[in-house]
Every structure is written in structure tokens, then in C-alpha cells.
């Protein structure tokens, strides 16, 4: 891709062709200036004008997706004294809250 790299020789920049050109190099894409304006810019002693051919930037590769997390291992049953096996307690379903207080409904004698 061809660009026009323009640098002003003045510290504060220099205005030409309706553009303030700073003291640091600025690349202008093709079509920014007409052929007549490019000739004026190149003839201006207060500007350094270069036609530069930039290599087309390569698109950055997309990052690889992260691997899916492995599921947590199931808890193993615990051995109780006397040889009995106790299964781990099941967690309540995510859409239901565990019952609170005595009884199944969570009501106490003071709620009645």
C-alpha cells in the first residue's frame, strides 16, 4: 500500500494544502491529496515528503479457543466404623432452596 509520508521541518508544524503537518512523520493514504497538491507538497521547502510503499499488514491470527474445563471428580463414599459405607450427601437442585427450620415446610410453631 502506497502512502505519502509528510514531516514538517518546523517544531510547531507547517500548514499546506489545508492540512497542518506536524514535526513528526504522518502517513497519508493514497487519494488524500490530488496530483496537483502532491506536487505542491513536494515543492515546499518546509516539508519533507516521501512516497513510501508499506507492506500490507498481515491479519493477526485468531487465538485458539481455550479447552473446556474438566468436570469435577465425583466424591468417593466414606468408610464408616463397622464396615458401613456412607454415600456423600446430594446437593439440592439449583432451582430449589433447602428447607429451613424444623419440619418440611420450614414453618415453626410461631408461624401458625
C-alpha positions in Angstrom: 0.0 0.0 0.0 1.5 3.4 -1.0 1.3 6.3 1.4 2.6 9.8 1.4 4.8 10.4 4.5 5.0 14.1 5.3 7.1 15.7 8.0 7.3 19.4 8.8 10.7 21.0 9.4 9.3 23.4 12.0 8.8 22.2 15.5 5.3 23.7 15.7 4.3 22.1 12.3 3.5 23.7 9.0 0.2 24.2 7.2 -0.1 23.4 3.5 -3.0 22.2 1.2 -5.4 22.8 4.1 -3.6 20.4 6.5 -1.5 21.1 9.5 1.6 18.9 9.1 3.3 18.2 12.4 7.1 17.9 13.0 6.5 14.1 13.4 6.0 12.0 10.3 2.4 11.3 9.3 1.4 8.8 6.7 -1.5 9.8 4.4 -3.3 7.2 2.4 -3.5 7.3 -1.4 -6.2 9.7 -2.5 -5.9 12.1 0.4 -4.3 14.7 -1.9 -4.7 15.4 -5.6 -1.8 15.1 -8.0 -1.6 18.9 -8.0 -1.5 19.0 -4.2 1.2 16.3 -4.1 3.3 18.4 -6.5 2.9 21.5 -4.2 3.8 19.5 -1.1 6.9 18.1 -2.7 8.0 21.5 -3.9 7.5 23.0 -0.4 11.0 23.5 1.3 9.4 23.4 4.8 8.2 19.9 4.3 9.9 16.5 3.8 7.6 14.4 1.5 8.3 10.8 0.8 6.3 8.2 -1.2 6.5 5.0 0.9 5.3 1.5 -0.1 4.1 -0.1 3.1 3.8 -3.9 3.1 0.2 -5.0 3.5 -0.3 -5.8 7.2 -1.0 -9.5 7.8 -4.2 -10.1 9.6 -3.4 -11.4 13.1 -4.3 -15.0 13.7 -7.3 -15.6 15.8 -6.4 -17.0 19.3 -7.1 -20.7 19.8 -10.1 -21.4 21.9 -9.4 -22.5 25.5 -10.1 -26.1 26.2 -13.3 -26.9 28.1 -12.8 -27.3 31.8 -12.8 -30.9 33.0 -15.8 -31.8 35.3 -15.0 -32.1 39.0 -14.5 -35.7 40.1 -17.3 -37.4 42.0 -16.7 -37.6 45.8 -15.9 -41.2 46.9 -18.0 -42.9 49.5 -16.5 -42.8 53.0 -16.0 -45.9 55.1 -17.6 -45.8 58.5 -16.5 -47.8 61.5 -18.1 -51.2 61.4 -17.9 -51.6 57.7 -20.9 -49.4 56.7 -20.4 -47.2 53.7 -21.8 -43.7 53.7 -22.7 -42.0 50.4 -21.9 -38.3 50.1 -24.8 -36.1 50.6 -26.5 -34.9 47.4 -26.7 -31.2 46.8 -30.1 -29.7 46.5 -31.2 -28.9 42.9 -30.0 -25.4 41.8 -33.6 -24.0 41.4 -34.8 -25.0 44.9 -33.7 -23.7 48.2 -33.1 -26.2 51.0 -35.9 -26.3 53.6 -35.1 -24.2 56.7 -36.1 -24.8 60.3 -37.9 -27.8 61.8 -40.3 -29.8 59.6 -40.5 -29.9 55.8 -42.2 -26.6 55.1 -39.9 -24.5 57.2 -42.7 -23.3 59.5 -42.3 -23.1 63.2 -44.9 -23.0 65.9 -44.8 -19.2 65.9 -45.7 -19.0 62.2 -49.1 -20.7 62.8 
